[in-house]
């Protein structure tokens, strides 16, 4: 025993010594690091103003950086040092465009958009922001070397739209493709036990593992979904270019836009220009003055590294001065009467990040808004395909407590608010959605792989066990037995019924009425409004305005808004990136795997690896290129 104690003591002593030495090195390293950051940031003397906007300013929008649900102002670490990595959020983009419309120095917008990889709802909101700018009386000119359907959708707002004389186009309609794994799994000797109850015929998330093609019900809902989205896109382009909407159908069906000249003949373009000719045209719009080009990112955030050194140093001190576990948290004001809480990504148990919704993280944010004495209203911005049924329920419970506390609760749906995303939205007093928001999918499923053939026949593994009860334990080596199947099916059915009842209670509908439009079926925002799942069509600002009005906050200004959860501080980001997550991601992508494929595989992996086997999740993402 003493031997083991000595070994343990030695290990502990060594560990402590290493920890102390490491901490000293960290302080030395960080001291130099912060100094370097300060030097990089300190190119501008203290008190010196940065002039961003000036006469003859033309704001350039190229969509080279995808629009996120929420802005971030971070710094990435690499072997070459730190560099800014600012992602623009949708709302900040809208506000920047509005500011530009009111800025006397800004003459117009230059759209240089080839493609716009984004979900339909985001594209619609971006386009509406551009339309609002145009309605101010200022001009918009668009030009690119190529143009996809998404690019054309945004560019069609322009007063004048041009293409490179040899530019390409890709206007061929829209397609939604699903990958099926059943055949591959069979070759590997892996089967899949699927549980979705009797009332989930539209819940298609399990189909890739059980079928080789779409079921009739899934094809029905996806066709309706795609036709609604196409109608919005086609109508927007037709309205922007002043042509008949049927023209887009004819072009797409016959691939009639084959050369740059075809775009002019079909009246979707005003002409063909080289880039230098386009710049001369911009100069003409400025009555001979040289345009001062400013990117939308620069216009919104001229110095992305500003204040980072101070934040970094403060975060480091915070890390070494954490309170004791279980310490009672003081209830403090959050700094404004209206909280905007972002719920972005798939829903999982535990902590979340910028790409996922963690039940603990989001529940904590809602709880903070509930307890804060100065917060009177909450807008939950949901952009999620769902995920864990249990995690969704944890978050939903916090929304109910929020209402019980007498605080106004409004939901704004982004690109997706489906399945678990709708679950956490259902209790809102008012729900706003974009016409192209993908929502509904009220349903649940369970899925458990088994690999008997792979493990035993192909790999030569054998299994034996002892157990206290005949149905104890579920593993990869065997299918569920009848009792296990019955138990899990009952669990799936029970959660589905709870889900339907939660929606019925939240929406003031009967159980049967919700069940009729549930069963896993997805709807666009415009259709969801017709069937009672959504109250109004509008964006995040519309939801904020409504929440403020409902709470009696008539004089609400931007400074009165609080945004939660708090963005990750620089030291956390630094540690994560130092661990190599980004480098690993870059390596995978450099091997020829597309970002879309990687995201799909990661979604499947999360589904299969989740401790919560019951899922309320949408199986696909729709993106217009």
Buried (B, 14 or more C-beta within 10 A) or exposed (E): EEEEEEEEEEEEEEEEEEEEEEEEEBEEEBEEBBEEBBEBBEEEEEEEEEEBBEEBBBBBBBBEEEBBBBBBBBBBBEEEEBEBBBBBBBBBBBBBBBBBBEBEBBBBBBBBBBBBBBBBBBBBBBBBBBBBBBEEEBBBBBBBBBBBBBBBBBBBBBBBBBBBBEBBBBBBBBEBEBEBBBEEBEEEBBBBBBBBBEBBBBBBBBBBBBBEEBBEBBEBBBEBBBEBBBBBBBEBBBEBBEBEEEBBEEBBEEEBBEBBEBBBEBEBBBBBBBEEBBBEBBBEBBEEEEBBBBBBBBBBBEBBBBEBBBBBBEBBEEEEEEEEEEEEEEEEEBBBBBBBBBBBBBBBBEEBBBEBBBBBBBBBBBBBBBBBEBBBBBBBBBBBBBBBBBBBBBBBBBBBBBBEEEBBBBBBBBBBBBBBBBBBBBBBBBBBBBBBBBBBBBBBBBBBBBBBBBBBEEEEEEEEEEEEEEEEEBEEBBBBEEEBBEBBBEBBBEBBBBBBBBBBBBBEBEBEBBBEBBBBBBBBBBBBBEBBBBBEBBBBBBBBBBBBBBBEBEEBEEEBBBBBBEBBBBBBBBEBBEEEEBEEEEEBEEEEEEEEEEEBEEBBEBBBEBEBBBBBBBBBBBBBB
